[in-house]
């Protein structure tokens, strides 16, 4: 197996990874910001914006390791003795961070938490928080969710009431559910009363693809179907399949050769949280959805998941070497060769749950369509070395195949 391919999620965001000059400067600046602000009253916030794959998580990993090292070893810093936590509202990503904490001398597994857990422990007087580092802040709940034991109105608001400094990363193109509906403008409006700095990361690190292909994906995830670029990058493999089973076979071959390659899909196929298996079928292709992962190992690193279809709930935030993406029934091509989003064919019932603060019917339709497109954006950007595409809609399938040639 060649060294260019990685088969562990921890390899992608470990604080042992080297940083670029820009990333190192950013970490140093945020450390300085934190040390200055932690002695002042009231919360201060530093927001890092960036698309999927722009290195946000590795910056946070280095940052938090340095914060905890200072807090636990350096009596001369304003961070000495502070109680700090790293939060992420995604169980699969949380597993990766806890695994990273194991061999690090000044990082403990208990430093890494789900937001709801920490919010409730603070409310009960069991914990306090000085510095919070929040990965995937676009997944923070922006309304109550009693099923997950969050009874506040907004998780970020709850955290702002307790922490002295919050550092978060945010990408509105990765917002996937109404209960965590965010936009940059909504976030910025909420943060107006607080001392606040921002930084935007733009360089694509995950995908070894050309800038033109990344731009094509960005346009697709905003409902625009453009001609495929002539060059997708010398180290990137883009293929369009009109047969889902052949795509699966190609992904299996990649997985055998280099590992960490999986088939994933948008919603639009039977799927119910009842503990049973639900299948995606496209002609001779038939595979079950991903199952809830009770192990400590991330879904994509379990060997048996080569026989499952991944979803945004197991793949968001992860790197795969190669990804085979099924574009399901919610996305099609109309008679004018324009992308069409079919809300009635979306089967993820959790995504569109009611929000009392969103009442305009036209706005709701626009938001729901963008959530579906966001899910495509997330899944298209999983592959470091390649993206294989299959579309359920025959018109879209043939059109993409023509674009490829």
PEKAQUI-V348636 format. One record per backbone hydrogen bond with DSSP energy under -1.0 kcal/mol. NH is the residue of the N-H (numbers start at 0). CO is the residue of the C=O. If there is no record, write none. Layout:
# PEKAQUI-V348636
NH & CO
NH & CO
This chain:
# PEKAQUI-V348636
4 & 1
10 & 7
11 & 8
16 & 13
23 & 19
24 & 20
25 & 21
26 & 22
27 & 23
28 & 24
29 & 25
30 & 26
31 & 27
32 & 28
33 & 29
34 & 30
35 & 31
36 & 32
37 & 33
39 & 36
43 & 163
44 & 194
45 & 165
46 & 196
47 & 167
48 & 198
49 & 169
53 & 50
58 & 54
59 & 55
60 & 56
61 & 57
62 & 58
63 & 59
64 & 60
65 & 61
66 & 62
67 & 63
68 & 64
69 & 65
70 & 66
71 & 67
72 & 68
73 & 69
79 & 76
80 & 70
81 & 78
84 & 130
85 & 110
86 & 132
87 & 112
89 & 87
93 & 89
94 & 90
95 & 91
96 & 92
97 & 93
98 & 94
99 & 95
100 & 96
106 & 103
110 & 107
111 & 108
112 & 85
117 & 113
118 & 114
119 & 115
120 & 116
121 & 117
122 & 118
123 & 119
124 & 121
125 & 120
129 & 82
131 & 164
132 & 84
133 & 166
134 & 86
136 & 168
138 & 135
139 & 136
141 & 178
144 & 149
148 & 145
149 & 144
154 & 140
157 & 153
158 & 154
159 & 155
160 & 156
161 & 158
162 & 158
163 & 129
164 & 129
165 & 43
166 & 131
167 & 45
168 & 133
169 & 47
173 & 170
174 & 171
177 & 350
180 & 177
186 & 182
187 & 183
188 & 184
189 & 185
190 & 186
193 & 190
196 & 44
198 & 46
200 & 48
204 & 52
205 & 52
207 & 383
208 & 206
209 & 231
213 & 209
214 & 210
215 & 211
216 & 212
217 & 213
218 & 214
219 & 215
220 & 216
221 & 218
222 & 219
223 & 218
235 & 232
236 & 384
238 & 386
240 & 388
246 & 242
247 & 243
248 & 244
249 & 245
250 & 246
251 & 247
252 & 248
253 & 249
254 & 250
255 & 251
256 & 252
257 & 253
258 & 254
261 & 321
263 & 323
264 & 309
265 & 325
273 & 271
279 & 286
281 & 284
284 & 281
286 & 279
288 & 277
289 & 308
300 & 297
301 & 298
304 & 301
305 & 302
306 & 303
307 & 304
308 & 287
309 & 262
313 & 310
314 & 310
315 & 311
317 & 314
319 & 381
320 & 259
322 & 385
323 & 261
324 & 387
325 & 263
326 & 389
330 & 327
331 & 339
333 & 337
336 & 333
339 & 331
341 & 329
344 & 341
345 & 342
348 & 346
350 & 347
357 & 354
363 & 359
364 & 360
365 & 361
366 & 362
367 & 363
368 & 364
369 & 365
370 & 366
371 & 367
372 & 368
373 & 369
374 & 370
375 & 371
376 & 372
377 & 373
378 & 374
379 & 375
380 & 376
381 & 378
383 & 319
384 & 320
386 & 236
387 & 322
388 & 238
389 & 324
391 & 326
396 & 392
397 & 393
398 & 394
399 & 395
400 & 396
401 & 397
402 & 398
403 & 399
